[in-house]
């Protein structure tokens, strides 16, 4: 699944490069950032013996499913829907933030799950994941805005709205995705614990 995700991600970047004609797409999310996100769980598990002992192949499979989901929801936007004027970017930011929240919770539990107990474990995992993802979302939007301003491209927003509106909308829908994931996770926390050893 990880090979398919990376292949799709890089293929999407190539398609955008040839259809949009923008060389800056090489530094764009599908050619660089998304493949790095895809590899985070594998790299962390490969270099950390403690993580290897605390996780299973099932944990890695769940991580691969999460990143595949993130890649999959981005494809329609990159191929067509971002240019269709339907504000598909809202769904991408909502869905991506929703799925990334699960990844962060699983990573936290993998490293620290056994070191803290019960309610404290749950609260720390959820609050820290929420905070890190919100900060990451804001920095991602600053990065997108900066790239489009420096290179004069329109790679990071739907054509039907200005980049300023898109900036704040993406943060809002990302925050909505994070909040929804937080709400869901707080009521299904045992499912996350079951993925670990």
C-alpha positions in Angstrom: 0.0 0.0 0.0 2.9 2.4 0.7 4.4 1.9 -2.7 1.0 2.6 -4.3 0.6 5.7 -2.3 4.0 7.1 -3.2 3.5 6.2 -6.9 0.1 8.0 -6.9 1.5 11.0 -5.2 4.5 11.4 -7.6 2.3 10.6 -10.6 -0.1 13.4 -9.5 2.7 15.8 -9.3 3.9 14.9 -12.8 0.4 15.3 -14.2 0.1 18.7 -12.6 3.6 19.6 -13.9 2.6 18.9 -17.5 -1.0 20.2 -17.3 -0.3 23.4 -15.4 3.2 23.9 -16.8 4.6 25.0 -13.5 8.1 23.9 -12.6 7.5 24.7 -8.9 5.3 21.7 -8.7 8.4 19.7 -8.0 8.5 21.4 -4.6 4.7 21.0 -4.3 3.1 18.7 -1.8 2.7 15.6 -4.0 6.3 15.5 -5.0 7.9 16.1 -1.7 5.7 16.7 1.4 3.2 13.9 0.9 5.8 11.2 0.3 7.6 12.3 3.4 4.3 12.0 5.4 3.8 8.5 3.9 7.2 7.4 5.1 7.1 8.8 8.6 5.6 5.7 10.3 8.0 3.4 8.5 11.1 5.6 9.2 10.1 6.0 12.8 9.7 2.3 13.3 12.9 1.5 11.4 15.1 3.7 13.6 13.5 3.2 17.0 13.8 -0.1 18.6 11.3 0.8 21.4 8.7 1.6 18.7 9.3 -1.7 17.0 8.7 -3.5 20.3 5.5 -1.5 21.0 3.9 -1.8 17.6 2.8 -4.6 15.3 2.4 -5.0 11.5 -1.3 -4.2 12.2 -0.2 -0.7 13.5 1.9 -0.2 10.3 -1.0 -1.3 8.1 -3.3 1.3 9.8 -0.7 4.0 9.2 -0.5 3.0 5.6 -4.3 3.1 5.3 -4.4 6.6 6.8 -1.8 8.0 4.4 -3.4 6.2 1.4 -6.7 7.9 2.4 -5.0 11.3 2.5 -3.4 10.7 -1.0 -6.7 9.4 -2.4 -8.8 12.4 -1.4 -6.2 14.8 -3.0 -6.2 13.1 -6.4 -9.6 14.3 -7.7 -8.7 17.9 -6.8 -5.3 17.8 -8.5 -6.6 16.2 -11.6 -9.8 18.2 -12.1 -11.9 19.4 -9.2 -9.7 22.3 -8.0 -10.2 23.9 -11.4 -14.0 23.1 -11.5 -14.9 26.0 -9.1 -16.7 23.8 -6.6 -14.4 24.5 -3.6 -13.2 20.9 -3.4 -10.2 22.2 -1.4 -12.6 22.5 1.6 -13.1 18.7 1.6 -9.4 18.0 1.1 -8.5 20.1 4.2 -11.3 18.6 6.3 -10.6 15.0 5.3 -6.8 15.4 5.5 -6.8 17.0 8.9 -9.3 14.3 10.1 -7.1 11.5 9.0 -3.8 13.1 10.1 -5.2 13.4 13.6 -5.6 9.6 13.8 -1.9 9.2 12.7 -0.7 11.6 15.4 -2.7 9.9 18.1 -1.4 6.5 17.1 2.2 7.8 17.0 1.8 9.3 20.5 0.3 6.1 21.9 3.1 4.1 20.3 5.8 6.1 22.1 4.1 7.0 25.4 1.0 4.9 25.8 2.5 2.6 28.4 4.2 5.3 30.4 1.1 7.2 31.4 -2.1 5.8 32.7 -5.7 5.8 31.7 -7.4 9.2 31.6 -4.1 11.1 31.5 -2.9 9.0 28.6 -6.1 9.8 26.7 -6.2 13.5 27.4 -2.5 14.0 26.6 -2.7 12.1 23.3 -5.8 14.0 22.2 -4.7 17.5 23.3 -1.1 17.2 21.9 -2.3 15.8 18.6 -4.9 18.6 18.3 -2.3 21.3 19.0 0.5 19.9 16.8 -1.9 19.4 13.9 -3.4 22.9 14.2 0.1 24.5 14.2 1.1 22.3 11.3 -2.1 23.3 9.4 -1.4 27.0 9.9 2.3 26.6 8.8 1.2 24.6 5.8 -1.1 27.4 4.7 1.6 30.0 5.2 3.9 27.8 3.0 1.3 27.5 0.3 0.6 31.2 0.3 4.3 32.1 0.2 5.0 29.7 -2.8 2.2 31.2 -4.8 3.2 34.8 -4.0 6.9 34.2 -4.8 6.5 32.2 -8.0 3.3 33.8 -9.2 1.6 30.4 -9.4 -1.9 29.3 -8.6 -1.1 25.9 -7.3 -2.7 26.0 -3.9 -6.3 27.3 -4.2 -9.5 26.8 -6.1 -9.8 29.1 -9.1 -13.2 30.4 -8.0 -11.8 32.4 -5.0 -8.9 34.6 -4.0 -5.9 33.1 -2.3 -6.6 35.2 0.8 -10.1 33.8 1.2 -8.7 30.3 0.5 -6.1 30.7 3.2 -8.6 31.3 5.9 -11.1 28.8 4.6 -8.5 26.1 4.5 -7.6 26.8 8.1 -11.3 26.8 9.1 -12.1 23.5 7.4 -8.9 21.9 8.6 -9.8 23.0 12.2 -13.3 21.5 11.6 -11.7 18.2 10.5 -9.4 18.2 13.5 -12.3 19.0 15.9 -14.4 16.2 14.3 -11.6 13.7 14.7 -11.0 14.8 18.3 -14.7 14.3 19.1 -14.8 10.9 17.3 -11.5 9.7 18.9 -12.6 10.7 22.4 -15.5 8.3 22.2 -13.6 5.5 20.5 -10.3 5.6 22.3 -10.2 1.9 23.0 -10.0 1.2 19.2 -6.7 3.1 19.1 -5.3 1.2 22.0 -6.3 -2.1 20.3 -4.1 -1.3 17.3 -1.0 -1.4 19.6 0.4 -4.5 21.2 
